[in-house]
């Protein structure tokens, strides 16, 4: 279980260094074949909205309540999926890392756990590293041996036509206490060789999709080349990783979409059109490059019944 | 000079002589058959000459080079080699690269047991008959040779750039003087990476392998799988 430090702040603290905020989701079986959310705690820039459930799956969307992370911010997002519960997490828009006033790095720590028979689909929109920003992101996932996971992380280096900031991400997945994947990626100033032929070779969008499914123990996912810059690789355990690089987020989405559908445990929204849909990956990523302020109104927010955009902007440099 | 952090060093401390034997490109451990991703990068047009070779080697050094150097340093520092082998698996998502690392580990093990016989090498060979990850074997070999964690880190980090540089000479017909100049200019960064790896290894003695870096290079993972599927190739990886 993800533990919450005792005495966690009730609201976001804004200090000279930046915003400190922890948001939390707890998903448990509701006893009627669905999933309840006994905790859905927003904090500061991390505003969580409940979406219409789909079958057994509870759905939560993060909408940006202010532009974040800025340099100096310390954000934390926790989700715990109890045994036999199912949670799908999305974000209404790309997350844009922006510079702060002091030049201090921002941190964004995601802590996830899922119990036996649980399914967790963690599908945030891309993380965009804006010029001059400095973000350290960590994602740690703890899975029971009987849990299933579909997790996508996408990094976009710079908004349209600008150089990237500095972005360091670490993705760690453990299953039954055993390490499945530990991968750190570092781009931008201070990361020597990041754009050379061994690391990115000029590409500006990078994606990882992790799929963990106990069924892979008997039917491992074979290694497969998906194109000139994407592969599916079986990990040393019942799991697979998709690694892809592309010139931009849109091209990357075209590679990741089909393979996620093929490998992942998450059902697609059935029928209902916009009523059930969250913004698609390509919709928001195409906007990501254009919005200077890094503010993204959730495009289908009204239709999905998640309330108006929670834009309470605060000034940011530039 | 050698900071062996565990209470029981494997043998009497050794100096630069043993490190030169271990890090020599002619040490019969099979490394010459691997290009460290350079063959695929040349084919993709990402290495075309000395400048792009330097960019490639720099990126490899600071990503998988750092990760390998830290694993080797941790093994030399006395961290459990089987735990390090698992940590290496989790840091190597490409099955082609896991297979290459184990093949290289097995080959190095044979040479190492002849050069510096040790019970620790015998035990790892018995526990991983198909080969442990090469950096783990390298670190344990360094320990058997009386070398320290920083020495093991140097050997691993240097190998991670000397392999592609040597391969580029054969693949591109690059002037060997130019390739060597690339390595010479990377030497200060080699020092930095080896020092960082050795520091991480010291932490791993107390905190376990999770304290080790996991720096990765997406293109190396992607192209390793593509390269493994080529029907004809000059290098094994």
Interface residues (C-beta under 8 A of the other chain):
Chain A: X170 X172 X178 X179 X180 X181 X182 X183 X184 X185 X186 X191 X192 X193 X194 X195 X196 X197 X198 X199 X200 X201 X203 X206 X223 X224 X225 X228 X229 X230 X231 X233 X234 X235 X236 X241 X243 X244 X245
Chain B: X37 X41 X44 X46 X47 X52 X55 X56 X57 X58 X59 X60 X61 X62 X63 X86 X87 X89 X90 X91 X93 X94 X95 X96 X98 X189 X210 X213 X214 X215 X216 X217 X218 X219 X220 X221 X222 X225 X226 X228 X229
